[in-house]
Amino acid sequence: MRTKILLTAAAALVAGIASSNAQVYSANVVGYANVPLAAAGGYTLLSNPFDDGNGNQSSNLLSTLPNKSQVITWNGTGYNTAIGKSAGAWGGSVALPPGTGFFVKTPAGTPLTNTFVGSVIVLVGASGTNAVATGYNLVGSEIPYAADATTDTNINLGATLANKSQMIDWNSGAQDFDTAVGKSAGSWGSSFPISVGEGFFVKTPSAANWVETLNP
């Protein structure tokens, strides 16, 4: 079962809640998330769930990935040229702040997990805003939540997006996009569960400010 991640500000308390795709451990709104990557040389659609305090550069966030790995970002109308890793070094780097989705391709071999470490960018009891442009957006939750993005009031994406909007996720097992979930007459056609560290596409006919809240 996918479970919404609840983070606590109590410094002495360490809490962990596991979803089907990630494990999160957090104390004082600082923590880490272990996110599994597609096996057999596949693509995984990710989103950085924490601020690493160092510019959120891809070369740092994905530093443990092996040679022949790639990171691929979205520019609003198409994919940017892939950045690859060779001889232990990335050929470049790009900022991947929380709320930004991106693809990672890993070489065939042993199953891999990427660990994201840092701080939640939203304070407990406060809200954060992720601007969504007209058209396709490659996004993720700015807060490390795992829940149904169409109905969860803290994620608040389903209520924010206009009619005729769509959410589209990537199926790592099938290595293809799943059928889009659409909104019509104020209602979504089905649920859209997201996991911690998961990226996904949003297509919308009008720009919107996606506001998420981190409740205590």
N, C-alpha and C positions, 0 to 999 in steps of 0.2 A: 504494500500500500504506500502511496506517495503521501508524505506528511509535510505540513507547513513547518518551516524551521522557525522556532521561537528563540530569540537571543536575549540574554539577560545582562544587566549592567552590574550585577553584584560581583565585586572583584573576587570574592572568595569562592564563588560557585563556578564550576565547570560543567557545562551541559552538553549532551550529545544526542542528536536525533538523526536516525538513519532513514533515507529514502531508498527506493529501489536502485537508484543510479549514483548516489553519492553519500558520503558520510561527512558530517560537519561537527566540529567541536569548538565551542566558543566560550570565552570568559571576558567579561567587561567589554563586549562587542569587538573583540579581537579574536581571530581564530583561523582555521584552515579547512579546506574542503578537498577531499580526494575524489577526483572525477575520472572514471574509466574511459579509455579511448578505444576506438574500433580496432578489432584485430585484423590480421591478414592484410595489412597494407591499406586499410580503409580510411575513409574520411569521418571525422567527428565534428559536429557543430557545437561550439562552446561559447561561453560568456564568462568573463572574469567576475567572480562574485565579491572580491575584496579589493581595497586600495592597498597596494604594496608599499606605499610611502616613497617610492622611487620612480615616479613617472609612469608606472604600469607598462613598461616596455615589453614587447613580445619576447625579446631575447632574454629577459629576466624571468618573466612569467613561465616560459617554456624551456628554461635552461637545461633541464634534465632529459629532454627528449633526445633520442639517438640521431646519428647522422642519417641523412636522406629524409628527414622529416621536413614538412613544409607548413607554413601558416599563410592563409589566404583571407583577405579582407574584402569588404563590400564598400563601394564608393557612392551608392545611391542609385546607380543605373547599371552597374556591372561589377565584376570581380577585378580587383587589382592583381598585378603580377605576383605570383607566389614568391615568398621569401624562403629559401632553403637553408639547411644546415649541412655542412661538409667539413671534414677534418676537425670536428669538435667546435666549430664556430658557425654562427648564423651569418648569412650573407647581408643582412641588414636588420632593421628593427622598426617597429611601428607601435604607437601608443594604443593600448587596449584597455581603456578605463571601464569600470563597472557600468553595465548597461549596453555595452557594445558586443555584438555577436561576431564570430569569426570561425572559419574552418581550420582544422588541423588535419594533415595527412601524415600518417606514420608508416614506416616500412613494415613489411611482413616480419613476423617473428614472435617473441614472447609478448603476451598481452601487457599493455602499459597503462599506467595511471598517472595523471598529472595532478600535482598538489598545488593549490592556490593558497597563499598565505597573506594575511594583512588585516586591515580594519574595515568594518562596515562603514560605508560613507555617510550613512544616515544615523543620527543620534536617536536613542530610545525616546519614543514619544514624538519624534519629529517626522518630517516628510522629505522626500527627494523627488526631483523632476527630471524626466528623460523626454526630450522633445522628439516627437514622431512626425516625420515629413510626409507630405502627400506622395503616394506611390509605395514602393517596396523599401522596407527598413529591416536591417539585420540587427536584432536586438537581444537583450537578455534582461532579467530582473536585476536592478541595481542593488537590491537587498537579497541575501541568500535564502530565498523562499523556495519551497517545493509545494505546489498546490495547483488547483484548477484556475488557470489564468482568466477564464471567462466569468467566474463567479466570485472568486476570493476578493473580499473588500479591502484587504491590505495591499494586495498586488494592484487591484483597481484598474486593470487593463480592459477587461470586458465592458465595463460601464463607460470607459473613456472613449473608446473607438466608435466612430459613426457607423450607421447602417451601411451595408455593402463592403464593410471591412472584412479582412480575412486574417487568420493566423495559420501558419504553415510550418510544420516541424520536419526534422530530418530523421529518417529511420536508419540508424547506424548498421543494423543487422541486414536490412535490404539494400543499403547504400543507395537510397532514393528518397525523395520527398513523399510524405504521406499526403493524402487528400486534404485540401484546405478546409478549415472550419470557418464558416461564414456567419455574418450577422445580418438579420433581416427583421424589420418591424420591431426592433429593440431587443431581439432575442438571438442567441447563438444556436447554431444547428446541433452542436454537441459539445461535450466538455473538451478542454485543452489542458491536460496536466503537464506541468513543467517541473524539471528537477533542478537542484542547485548546480550552478555552473553550466546550464544548458542554454544554447543560443537557438533562436528561431526567427522566422521571417514574419513581419507584419505588413500587410498591404492595406492601405486606407485611402479613400477618396478625398480626405481633407486632413490637414495638419492638426495635431493635438499635442497637449502637454500631458504626458503620462506621469501621474503623481502617485508614488507609493509611500506607505506609512509603516514605520517600525514601532509597533506597539509593545509595551513592556510585558 
